[in-house]
Amino acid sequence: MTDTTLADPAFSDGASRWNTGIDLGALYRPAYNYSFGFGIENLNEPDMAVSESNRDPVSMTLKGGMAYTDDTLTLMSALDSGKSASGVDRDIRFTMAGEKWWLGSGFANGDLAFRGSLAFGSRNFARMAMGLSLRMKAMQLDYGFLMPLRGATLGTTQGNHRLSMTLRFGPVIVEPDYEVRMRSAELDMKKAQREAELAAQEAERLAREMKDLKAESEARARQRQVLQAPLDLRELAARFAEEMERYWKKKSGGASSGERIAILKKILAGFGGKDLDVSVAEDELSELEKGRTAAQEDLAVSWNYYRKIADRGASIPERVRLLETLIGRFSKTGADLSEMRGELDSLKGR
C-alpha cells in the first residue's frame, strides 16, 4: 500500500525552477536584397532541473540561414543543429522556403501570395508545408498546410490545416521602407563612384601616354591634309577640329549627357558625309547614347518603385522627397525626366 502523504523526492527542493539563457546572433546584409544570419540559442545551456541533485540543461542550438528578397519574392534556406533527445548525438535540419506575392492581382481587388517549404534532417525527419494568402485593404485571409513526409505518422494523418483571418482598423501607416532602399542605393552608388574614380585614374594614365602619340598623329594628319587635300576640305577639317575642341571644353565643364548628345548631333549634321574623318565624334556619340539608354532603364525601375509606394499610401511630403532625390540622381544622365517632373509639380501644387 502506497503512503500518499509522503513527499515526492523529485520535488524536495521545490516545485519550480527559473534560470537565464543567453542567445547571440548576427545579421549581415551585403546588399538590400541579400542577407545572411547566424544565431546561437541557450549559449550557456541553463539548468532547468527542479531538484538540486539532478541536472536538466536546455541544449544549445546553432542556427544559420540566408535569404533573398525583393518587392514580391522571398527565397530562403536555413540550417539548425541541436542535441537530440538522448543528449549524445546532434540533430541537423535543413529547410528551403519561398514566397511570391502578386500585387493587385485583380482577384477580389487584393494581393495574392503563395508560399511553400521543404525540410529534412536526421532521424528520418522530412516535412513539407504550403500556404496561400489573400490581402485586401481591411482584411487578410491566410491558409497553411503542414504534412510529414516520413516517420511514424506517415500514411496515418491528413496533415495539419490552419486558417486565419486578420481584420485591420484605422488608417494605414505606410512603413518608409524606401528609406532603407535609398540608403542601400546610396551605398551602392558610393561604391560605384569609388570604382569609377579608380578607373578614371587609370584612364588618365593611359591618356597621358596616348596624348603625345595622338598629338604627333594629328600633326602628321594635318600635314597630309595640307599637302593633299583641296583648300575647301582643309578649311572644313579645321572648322571640325574647332567644333570638337568646343565640345571637349563643354564636357570638361560638366555639361549633361543630353546637352553633349545635342552638340555632337549638330556637329555630325554639319560635317558628316563630306569625305572628312568624323569618327571621333561618332564614337563619342555612340558611347553617350549607350549610357543614356542604360540610364533610361534604371529610371524606369525607379519610377515603377515610386508608383508602388504611392499606391500603398505614402504621404505627399515623402513622395516629394523621393522624387527630388531621383530627379537629382538622373538629371545629368540624359534620361527623359518629363513624367517625373510633372508628377513633382503636381504634388507641390496640392
TADARA-V943832 format. One record per residue. SS is DSSP state (H for helix, E for strand, L for the rest). BURIAL is b if it has 9 or more other ideal C-beta (glycine too) atoms within 8 Angstrom, else e. D_CENTER is the distance of its C-alpha to the mean C-alpha in Angstrom with 2 decimals. Layout:
SS/BURIAL/D_CENTER, SS/BURIAL/D_CENTER
This chain:
L/e/72.08, L/e/68.89, L/e/69.20, L/e/66.44, L/e/67.20, L/e/65.89, L/e/62.42, L/e/59.73, H/e/59.39, H/e/55.64, H/b/55.42, L/e/57.99, L/e/55.45, L/e/53.90, L/e/52.06, L/e/48.55, L/e/46.31, L/e/43.28, L/e/41.19, L/e/37.97, L/b/34.99, L/e/32.43, L/b/28.77, E/e/26.26, E/e/22.52, E/e/19.60, E/e/15.82, E/e/13.65, E/e/9.93, E/e/9.62, E/e/5.94, L/e/3.87, L/e/3.42, E/b/6.87, E/b/10.01, E/b/13.67, E/b/16.68, E/b/20.44, E/b/23.28, E/b/27.08, E/b/29.10, L/b/32.77, L/b/32.80, L/e/36.43, L/b/37.49, L/b/39.50, E/b/42.91, L/b/43.48, L/b/47.01, L/b/49.48, L/b/52.39, L/e/52.65, L/e/54.28, L/e/51.32, L/e/47.71, L/e/44.75, E/e/41.50, L/e/38.09, L/b/36.43, L/b/33.40, E/b/30.23, E/b/27.42, E/b/23.94, E/b/20.83, E/b/17.65, E/b/14.14, E/b/11.44, E/b/8.44, E/e/7.19, L/e/6.15, L/e/8.87, L/e/11.65, E/b/11.22, E/b/11.47, E/b/12.98, E/b/14.68, E/b/17.76, E/b/20.13, E/b/23.42, E/b/26.17, E/b/29.49, E/b/32.49, E/b/36.26, L/b/38.10, L/e/40.87, L/e/43.42, L/e/41.77, L/e/42.26, L/e/39.55, E/e/35.80, E/b/33.92, E/b/30.57, E/b/28.22, E/b/25.11, E/b/22.86, E/b/20.35, E/b/18.80, E/b/16.61, E/b/16.24, E/b/15.80, E/b/16.40, E/b/18.21, L/e/18.11, L/e/21.47, L/e/22.92, L/e/26.36, L/e/27.83, L/e/29.66, L/e/27.35, L/b/24.62, E/b/21.34, E/b/21.89, E/b/20.11, E/b/21.09, E/b/20.37, E/b/22.14, E/b/22.65, E/b/25.06, E/b/26.51, E/b/29.33, E/b/31.11, L/b/34.47, L/e/37.71, L/e/37.06, E/b/34.10, E/b/32.04, E/b/30.47, E/b/28.31, E/b/26.88, E/b/25.73, E/b/25.08, E/b/24.70, E/b/23.80, E/b/24.90, E/e/23.56, L/b/25.61, L/e/26.03, L/e/28.58, E/b/28.49, E/b/26.45, E/b/28.00, E/b/26.71, E/b/28.45, E/b/28.09, E/b/30.19, E/b/30.74, E/b/32.99, E/b/34.34, L/e/34.64, L/e/37.14, L/e/39.61, L/e/42.71, L/e/41.40, L/b/40.33, L/e/42.56, L/e/43.93, L/e/41.06, L/e/39.24, L/e/36.12, E/e/34.81, E/e/33.79, E/b/32.08, E/e/31.82, E/e/30.68, E/e/30.62, E/e/28.96, E/e/30.50, L/b/28.97, L/e/31.27, L/e/30.98, L/e/28.48, L/e/24.76, L/e/22.90, L/b/19.46, L/e/16.93, L/e/15.40, H/e/11.82, H/b/11.04, H/e/12.63, H/b/10.03, H/b/7.38, H/b/10.20, H/e/10.95, H/b/7.77, H/b/8.41, H/e/11.97, H/e/11.64, H/b/10.12, H/b/12.92, H/e/15.47, H/e/14.81, H/e/15.23, H/e/18.26, H/e/19.76, H/e/19.51, H/e/21.03, H/e/23.75, H/e/24.68, H/e/24.82, H/e/26.90, H/e/29.25, H/e/29.78, H/e/30.35, H/e/32.87, H/e/34.69, H/e/34.99, H/e/35.97, H/e/38.74, H/e/40.02, H/e/40.00, H/e/41.45, H/e/44.98, H/e/44.85, H/e/43.56, H/e/46.25, H/e/48.89, H/e/47.74, H/e/47.70, H/e/51.13, H/e/52.53, H/e/51.03, H/b/52.63, H/e/55.89, H/b/55.79, H/b/55.08, H/e/58.00, H/e/60.28, H/e/59.24, L/b/57.60, L/e/59.60, H/e/59.76, H/e/57.51, H/b/54.72, H/b/54.89, H/e/54.61, H/b/51.63, H/b/49.87, H/e/50.59, H/b/49.19, H/b/46.03, H/e/45.62, H/e/46.10, H/b/43.47, H/b/40.93, H/e/41.86, H/b/41.13, H/b/37.74, H/e/36.83, H/e/37.91, H/b/35.71, H/e/32.70, H/e/33.45, L/e/33.96, L/e/30.35, L/e/30.92, L/b/27.91, H/b/26.95, H/e/28.61, H/b/31.77, H/b/31.96, H/b/31.58, H/e/34.41, H/b/36.61, H/b/36.21, H/b/36.97, H/e/40.05, H/b/41.18, H/b/40.83, H/e/42.66, H/e/45.52, H/b/45.85, L/e/44.48, L/e/46.98, L/e/49.83, L/e/50.23, L/b/48.09, L/e/45.24, L/b/42.20, H/e/39.60, H/e/38.07, H/b/37.22, H/b/36.04, H/e/33.68, H/b/32.26, H/b/31.79, H/e/30.06, H/e/27.43, H/b/26.88, H/b/26.53, H/e/23.95, H/b/21.89, H/b/22.48, H/e/21.42, H/e/18.04, H/b/17.70, H/b/18.85, H/e/16.17, H/b/13.39, H/b/15.55, H/e/15.74, H/e/12.02, H/b/12.24, H/b/15.56, H/e/14.50, H/b/11.99, H/b/15.00, H/e/17.32, H/b/15.48, H/b/15.69, H/e/19.20, H/e/20.23, L/e/19.23, L/e/21.65, L/b/20.10, L/e/23.13, H/e/24.50, H/e/24.07, H/b/20.36, H/b/20.02, H/b/22.33, H/e/20.42, H/b/17.10, H/b/19.17, H/b/20.98, H/b/17.91, H/b/16.65, H/b/20.26, H/e/20.73, H/e/17.79, H/b/19.07, L/e/22.76, L/e/23.87, L/b/21.99, L/b/24.56, L/b/22.22, L/e/24.06, L/b/23.28, H/e/26.30, H/e/24.60, H/b/22.26, H/b/25.32, H/e/27.40, H/b/25.06, H/b/25.15, H/e/28.94, H/e/29.31, H/b/27.48, H/e/29.52, L/e/32.66, L/e/32.35
